[in-house]
Amino acid sequence: LIREELNMIFEDYYNYLTVEEFQQIRKLDLPQVFLDFLEIGFRTGLRCSDILNLKKKDINLKQKVIVGIAKKTNASIYIQLDEVSLSILKRRLQNTDNEYLFVNKSGKIYSVSYFYGYYRKAFDLIYSDQTDVKHKSIHTIRAGNYIFLKERGVLPIEIICRQRPEFFDIPKFDQCTSVYVINKFLK
């Protein structure tokens, strides 16, 4: 079941956000909320809907984890955080009066399409010298996390426990290899 699911998710190996594209996009002059969304997505592998529905109560700063319930699957989320993700979430916790961390000025949760607009713009900017820019789905951020970790030796079971907790009944699975790799390679 897991292999079939992964093949379905990543059937087109080329349809993911590469670490090089991630590094280029994060340097662009785009809204901070988009850049925060991108960083959290690429570093944690969370689904877009789960990032947008992060609440203050889901962030445990002391233990450096995100805990909660996945919107799509109702599975428990338990993701150990790297240093940059932790600092982004600390800042968002301090700078919002809302229970949600990704809200606009009127206090409403951002839509995925809002972020997708900036994601498309980012590809237009980083590939401005090409006439036929191939835009990627916003969901390729998550796929990029999987490929990034896998290419750096993180075991697939650890990645899946971070990204697809509904496959396992393993609460608080140790994710120290993922966190180490993210801290080392994504400065």
Disulfide bonds with the S-S distance in Angstrom:
none
